[in-house]
Amino acid sequence: MSTDAKRAWGPLTEGLEIPRDLDLADRARALDQLGISTGAHRLLVSRVNEALPERDAALLVNSRPWPLLAHRMHTMAQAGKPLTAHLARLNPDTAAWRTGPPADTATRLLLAAHHALTTPLETPLPTGPRVSASAARSRSTTTGPDTTARQQPAPAEPAAPAHHQQ
């Protein structure tokens, strides 16, 4: 499995068929690997440009994992889902992805776009990260039984202050 395919495994790929040799460094090849033609890609980029301000659209489309998001959008468009309506939910100035360190804006926008595309229109977007159980299992380094520490029962009576003890 390619490094990009391993790295990309998680929320952005949940429910999608991703080639084992995915190469995000070569955008044209990645889009081809994901079954997105040049014409379909142009259409997806125009939908993003319709839904978002120019700066935000450029940040999203120019991000390295863009082909994964484009693949999800392409799948939705083929299924007749209202792609523009889903993307428009990213636009408000009060959107949660807009707050935080500037260096992380692209990552926050990418995850927000993923949430906007995978959350039903009638459901509000999550304001924080959403946990993907299948992605968590796939990246887990443990396979044994639950080894979390067991909590001790609370003492029946509070301990006496140190100056009262003998």
C-alpha positions as CSV (number, residue, x, y, z in Angstrom):
1,M,0.0,0.0,0.0
2,S,1.4,3.4,-0.9
3,T,2.3,5.9,1.8
4,D,-0.4,8.3,0.6
5,A,-3.0,5.6,0.7
6,K,-2.0,4.8,4.3
7,R,-1.9,8.4,5.4
8,A,-5.2,9.2,3.7
9,W,-7.0,6.4,5.5
10,G,-9.4,7.9,7.9
11,P,-12.4,10.2,7.9
12,L,-11.7,11.6,4.4
13,T,-11.8,8.1,2.9
14,E,-14.6,6.5,4.9
15,G,-17.1,4.9,2.6
16,L,-15.0,5.4,-0.5
17,E,-13.0,3.0,-2.7
18,I,-9.4,4.2,-2.6
19,P,-6.6,2.6,-4.7
20,R,-3.9,0.9,-2.8
21,D,-1.2,2.8,-4.8
22,L,-2.8,6.2,-4.5
23,D,-0.3,9.0,-5.3
24,L,-1.5,12.4,-4.0
25,A,1.8,14.0,-5.1
26,D,0.8,13.7,-8.7
27,R,-2.7,15.4,-8.7
28,A,-3.6,14.4,-12.3
29,R,-2.7,10.8,-11.6
30,A,-4.5,10.8,-8.3
31,L,-7.7,12.2,-10.0
32,D,-7.3,9.5,-12.7
33,Q,-6.8,6.8,-10.1
34,L,-10.1,7.9,-8.4
35,G,-12.0,7.9,-11.7
36,I,-12.4,11.7,-12.0
37,S,-12.1,13.0,-15.6
38,T,-10.7,16.4,-16.4
39,G,-14.2,17.6,-17.3
40,A,-15.7,16.3,-14.1
41,H,-12.8,17.9,-12.1
42,R,-13.5,21.3,-13.7
43,L,-17.2,20.9,-12.8
44,L,-16.3,20.1,-9.2
45,V,-13.9,23.1,-8.9
46,S,-16.6,25.4,-10.3
47,R,-19.1,24.1,-7.7
48,V,-16.6,24.9,-5.0
49,N,-16.0,28.3,-6.5
50,E,-19.8,29.0,-6.5
51,A,-20.2,28.0,-2.9
52,L,-17.2,29.6,-1.3
53,P,-15.3,32.9,-1.5
54,E,-12.4,32.8,-3.9
55,R,-9.7,32.6,-1.1
56,D,-11.4,29.7,0.7
57,A,-12.1,27.8,-2.6
58,A,-8.5,28.1,-3.6
59,L,-7.3,26.9,-0.2
60,L,-9.5,23.9,-0.5
61,V,-8.8,23.0,-4.1
62,N,-5.0,23.5,-3.7
63,S,-4.7,21.3,-0.6
64,R,-2.9,18.0,-1.1
65,P,-5.8,15.8,-0.1
66,W,-8.2,17.6,-2.5
67,P,-8.5,14.5,-4.8
68,L,-10.0,12.6,-1.9
69,L,-12.6,15.3,-1.4
70,A,-13.2,15.6,-5.1
71,H,-13.8,11.8,-5.2
72,R,-16.5,12.1,-2.6
73,M,-18.0,15.1,-4.4
74,H,-17.9,13.2,-7.7
75,T,-19.7,10.3,-6.1
76,M,-22.3,12.6,-4.6
77,A,-22.9,14.3,-8.0
78,Q,-23.3,11.0,-9.7
79,A,-25.9,10.0,-7.1
80,G,-27.8,13.3,-7.8
81,K,-27.2,14.8,-4.4
82,P,-27.3,18.6,-4.0
83,L,-23.6,19.2,-3.9
84,T,-23.7,23.0,-3.9
85,A,-26.2,23.1,-1.0
86,H,-23.8,20.9,1.0
87,L,-20.8,23.1,0.2
88,A,-22.7,26.3,1.0
89,R,-22.8,25.4,4.6
90,L,-19.1,26.2,4.8
91,N,-19.6,29.8,3.9
92,P,-20.9,31.6,7.0
93,D,-18.5,33.9,8.7
94,T,-19.4,32.1,12.0
95,A,-18.4,28.6,10.7
96,A,-16.4,26.8,13.3
97,W,-13.5,26.0,10.9
98,R,-12.8,29.8,10.6
99,T,-11.5,30.0,14.2
100,G,-8.1,28.8,15.2
101,P,-4.4,29.2,14.2
102,P,-3.9,30.5,10.7
103,A,-1.4,27.7,10.0
104,D,-4.2,25.1,10.5
105,T,-6.8,26.8,8.3
106,A,-6.5,24.5,5.3
107,T,-6.8,21.4,7.5
108,R,-9.8,22.8,9.3
109,L,-11.5,23.8,6.0
110,L,-10.8,20.3,4.5
111,L,-12.4,18.5,7.5
112,A,-15.3,21.0,7.6
113,A,-15.8,20.3,3.9
114,H,-15.8,16.6,4.6
115,H,-18.4,17.1,7.3
116,A,-20.5,19.4,5.1
117,L,-20.6,16.7,2.4
118,T,-21.3,13.7,4.8
119,T,-23.8,15.3,7.1
120,P,-27.4,15.4,5.9
121,L,-28.6,18.9,5.0
122,E,-31.2,18.9,7.8
123,T,-28.6,18.1,10.4
124,P,-26.4,20.9,11.8
125,L,-22.7,20.5,11.1
126,P,-20.5,19.3,13.9
127,T,-18.5,22.0,15.7
128,G,-15.6,19.8,16.6
129,P,-13.9,16.8,15.2
130,R,-16.1,13.7,14.5
131,V,-14.7,10.4,15.6
132,S,-14.7,7.7,12.9
133,A,-14.9,4.3,14.6
134,S,-13.7,2.4,11.5
135,A,-10.8,4.8,11.0
136,A,-9.9,4.6,14.7
137,R,-9.9,0.8,14.5
138,S,-7.8,0.8,11.4
139,R,-5.1,3.0,13.0
140,S,-5.2,1.3,16.4
141,T,-1.8,-0.1,17.6
142,T,-3.4,-2.4,20.1
143,T,-5.5,-5.5,19.4
144,G,-5.8,-7.0,22.9
145,P,-8.5,-6.7,25.5
146,D,-9.4,-3.4,27.1
147,T,-6.5,-2.4,29.3
148,T,-7.7,0.9,30.6
149,A,-7.1,1.4,34.3
150,R,-9.9,0.4,36.6
151,Q,-11.1,3.2,38.9
152,Q,-10.9,2.5,42.6
153,P,-14.0,3.1,44.6
154,A,-14.0,6.3,46.6
155,P,-13.2,6.0,50.3
156,A,-16.2,5.9,52.6
157,E,-14.9,8.7,54.7
158,P,-12.6,11.6,53.6
159,A,-9.1,11.3,55.0
160,A,-8.3,13.5,57.9
161,P,-6.1,16.5,57.2
162,A,-2.4,15.8,57.8
163,H,-2.2,18.0,60.9
164,H,-5.0,16.0,62.6
165,Q,-3.3,12.6,61.9
166,Q,-1.1,11.1,64.5
